[in-house]
Amino acid sequence: MKKIFFGGIHGVGKSTVIKELLNENKHIGHYSFWENVRDIGKNVGILTEYKDLAKIDASKRNILMDTARKRFEYTIEQELYDILLIDNHFSVYQNQELVRAIDDEELALYDKFILMEVPSDTLYQRVVNDKKERIMETFDIQKIIKHSEYERAVAFDFKHRFNIELLTLENVNLDDTITKIKNFIYEDTNSFKF
């Protein structure tokens, strides 16, 4: 099973793109780290709402991430799909500081990286208007810019240090984004084309 990591800050359109890909091919699965972290956190009483994710202390965050990681590894072991799309972030805000969202040792789990980006002003308008539950930093244009730069830096650090193929794209046109991602996903295989 090929495992494709989708990174990008909140609001760049990862979920929308993944949904389109899932609709087009039954051999593709999806795992969202943050949906799992949120669900686990609510089930064990650590989180009451989504914005709490940015405020919890490191030990509680680690518990949630470890549990979500175990769910992810179980999903991989099941081999239910030819391709698994993993919706995550290269970095997140924790207690108003940017931190890496994945550790070096986790990188062996992934075959390819995709970093989705959107111009900061466009992204700001999207998150203000989409009515999704988001952390407060998502609504601050300066923090959006800072987070975008940090997300890109972490992605390229992983690419260079671990030689993992990385596709970066600006998601301003959904059809173009989908086409580029399909080409990237299938460039080294002839099976299960869209």
C-alpha positions in Angstrom: 0.0 0.0 0.0 1.4 3.4 -1.0 1.0 6.0 1.8 0.8 9.7 0.7 1.1 12.4 3.4 -0.9 15.5 2.7 0.4 18.5 4.7 -0.6 22.1 4.7 -2.0 24.5 7.3 -5.7 24.7 8.2 -7.8 25.9 5.3 -5.6 25.1 2.3 -8.1 22.5 1.0 -6.6 19.2 2.0 -10.0 17.7 3.0 -11.7 19.0 -0.2 -9.0 17.6 -2.5 -8.9 14.2 -0.6 -12.7 13.9 -0.8 -12.6 14.4 -4.6 -9.9 11.8 -5.0 -11.8 9.3 -2.8 -14.9 9.9 -4.9 -13.0 9.0 -8.1 -11.3 5.8 -7.0 -12.5 3.0 -4.7 -8.9 1.8 -4.2 -8.0 4.9 -2.2 -8.5 5.2 1.5 -8.2 8.2 3.9 -6.8 8.7 7.4 -7.1 12.1 9.1 -4.7 12.4 12.1 -6.4 15.4 13.5 -10.0 14.0 13.2 -8.7 11.0 15.1 -6.9 13.1 17.7 -10.1 15.2 18.2 -12.3 12.1 18.5 -9.9 10.3 20.9 -9.6 13.5 23.0 -13.3 13.9 23.3 -13.8 10.2 24.2 -11.3 10.4 27.0 -12.3 13.8 28.2 -9.1 15.7 27.3 -10.9 17.8 24.7 -14.3 19.4 24.7 -14.0 21.4 21.5 -11.6 21.5 18.5 -9.8 24.7 19.6 -8.6 22.9 22.8 -6.1 21.1 20.6 -3.8 24.2 20.5 -4.0 24.6 24.3 -3.4 21.2 25.8 0.0 20.5 27.4 2.6 18.4 25.7 2.0 15.2 27.8 -1.7 15.1 26.9 -1.0 15.9 23.3 1.5 13.1 23.2 -1.1 10.6 24.6 -3.5 11.6 21.9 -0.9 11.5 19.1 0.3 8.1 20.3 -3.2 6.7 20.2 -3.9 8.2 16.8 -0.6 6.8 15.6 -1.6 3.3 16.8 -4.9 3.7 14.9 -2.9 4.7 11.8 -0.6 1.8 12.1 -3.5 -0.6 12.5 -5.1 1.0 9.3 -1.9 0.3 7.4 -1.7 -3.3 8.7 -5.2 -4.0 7.3 -4.0 -3.3 3.7 -7.6 -2.3 2.7 -6.4 0.1 0.0 -3.8 0.4 -2.7 -3.2 4.0 -1.7 -3.8 5.6 1.7 -4.1 9.4 1.8 -3.0 10.8 5.2 -4.4 14.2 6.1 -2.0 15.8 8.6 0.2 18.8 9.1 4.0 19.2 9.1 3.6 21.7 12.0 0.9 22.9 14.4 0.4 25.6 17.0 0.8 24.3 20.5 0.4 26.8 23.4 0.8 29.6 20.8 4.1 28.2 19.6 4.8 26.4 16.3 6.0 22.9 16.7 6.6 20.0 14.3 3.6 17.7 14.1 5.5 14.5 13.1 8.8 13.1 14.4 11.7 12.0 12.4 11.1 8.3 13.2 7.6 8.5 11.8 8.8 9.4 8.3 9.5 5.7 7.4 5.7 5.3 7.4 5.3 7.5 4.3 6.1 7.0 0.7 5.5 10.6 -0.7 4.7 14.0 0.7 2.3 16.6 -0.7 2.5 20.2 0.6 -0.6 22.2 -0.3 -0.4 26.0 0.0 -2.6 29.0 -0.7 -1.7 32.7 -0.7 -2.2 34.1 2.8 -4.9 36.6 1.9 -6.9 34.0 0.0 -6.5 31.6 2.9 -7.6 34.2 5.4 -10.8 34.8 3.5 -11.5 31.1 3.2 -11.2 30.4 6.9 -13.2 33.5 7.9 -16.1 32.5 5.5 -16.2 28.7 5.7 -17.7 28.4 9.2 -15.6 25.4 10.2 -14.5 24.9 13.8 -10.8 26.0 13.9 -8.1 27.1 16.3 -7.8 30.8 17.0 -4.4 31.1 15.2 -6.2 30.3 12.0 -8.0 33.6 12.0 -4.9 35.8 12.5 -3.3 36.8 9.1 0.2 37.3 10.6 0.0 33.8 12.2 -1.2 32.4 8.9 1.9 33.8 7.2 4.2 32.6 9.9 2.6 29.1 10.0 2.8 28.8 6.2 6.5 29.7 6.2 7.2 27.2 9.0 5.1 24.4 7.4 7.1 24.8 4.2 10.4 24.9 6.0 9.6 21.6 7.9 8.4 19.9 4.7 11.6 20.8 2.8 13.7 19.8 5.8 12.2 16.3 5.7 12.5 16.2 1.9 16.2 16.9 2.0 17.2 15.0 5.1 15.3 11.9 4.3 15.1 12.0 0.5 11.3 11.7 0.5 9.7 12.9 -2.7 7.7 16.1 -2.2 5.1 17.8 -4.4 4.4 21.4 -3.5 1.4 23.1 -5.1 -0.7 26.2 -4.7 -4.3 25.1 -4.4 -6.1 28.0 -6.1 -7.8 25.9 -8.8 -9.3 22.6 -7.6 -9.2 20.9 -11.1 -5.6 21.8 -11.6 -4.7 20.6 -8.1 -6.5 17.3 -8.6 -4.7 16.7 -11.9 -1.2 17.4 -10.5 -1.9 15.2 -7.4 -3.1 12.3 -9.6 0.0 12.5 -11.7 2.2 12.6 -8.6 0.5 9.7 -7.0 0.6 7.5 -10.1 3.9 8.5 -11.6 5.6 5.2 -10.5 2.7 2.8 -11.1 0.5 1.7 -13.9 -2.2 0.1 -11.8 -5.5 1.6 -10.6 -5.5 4.7 -12.6 -8.3 7.2 -12.3 
